[in-house]
Amino acid sequence: MPRATRDRIFSLFTERLRAKLEPVEFRNWLKYLGELFVKIRYAFDEFREMPIEEYEAKVKTFEEAAANDLSDASIVYHMDRFEALVGALHAYTDEQPSGRA
């Protein structure tokens, strides 16, 4: 994606998030989000076949996860970032001439 596009999406994202986030943090978070989709896509199968002890340990990890943790345990903490990203992408698309997004 062109640098100008990335910069504009980042700008729109931080406006919607209403928080200071460095570009490197944004890139790390996007990478995490992309990998997370694959992890949670088949979560039901993963948990169904997991021994009870392992399942209980995973639940404990979810309960103890910090808000800034970029592990699969922290998905519940990032709804604000997800909503800011979707809003930024919509706004960016709306700014583009028809057919140029």
N, C-alpha and C positions, 0 to 999 in steps of 0.2 A: 504494500500500500504506500502511496506517495507520502513523503514526510509532512507536507502541508495538511493532508487528510488526517494523519495520525495526530498532529498537533491540535487541529480543530476539534477532533473527537475528545482528546484529552481535556481541552479547555472546557468543552460543554459538560463533560463528565464531572470535573471538579466543581463547576458552577452548581450542578444539581446535587452533588454530594455535600456541598457546603463544608468542605474540609480540605485542609492542605495535604496534598499527596504529591510526592515527587514522581517524575516520569518513570524512573526505574521501579518504583513501588507499583505503579500502574501496570507496567509490563509484566512484572512478577505475578500480580494478581490476575491478569488476563490469562497467563500461562496456567496458573493454578485452576482457574475457572474452566478452561478447556479440558484439562486433565480430569477435573472433578466430574464433568459430565459423563465421561467414560466409566469412572468408578461407581457413580450412583445409578447408572443406567441399569445395571444388573444386581443392585443391592439385595433385592429379595432373594435371588438365587444364592448369593454369597452368605446371607444370614441363615437361610433355610438349612444349608448344609454345614454350618459351623457348630462345633461342639459347644455345649452350654457354657463351659468355663471361658472359652474364647469370646463368646458372645457377651458374657457379663463383663469381661475385661474391656471390650470395645465400647460398651455402654458407659463404663466408668471413664474412659478416655473422652467420650463425647461430653460427659458432665463436667469434666475438669478442663476442657479446652478453653484457651484464652481467646478473646475477641480478635486479636491480631494474629492468631495462629493460622497458617496456611496449610493445615492438614485436612484430611477428609472429615475429621471430627468437628471442624469449625464451620461447616456450611450454614448452620443456623444463624451465625453471626453476620453474614455478609449480604443480607437482603437489601440493605441500604445501598451497597455498592452495585448490586445487580440491577436494582431499579434505576440508579443513576446512569448506568451504562446503557440500558435499554432506552431511557429518555434521551441520552446524548445521541445515540444512533438514530432515533426518530428525528430529532432536531436537525442533525447533520443531513439526513436524507431530505427533509423538508426544505433545506437551504439550497439544495442542488437543482439546477435546471432539469426539467423533465427528462428522464432517461439517462441521467449522468451520475447517479449515485454509485 
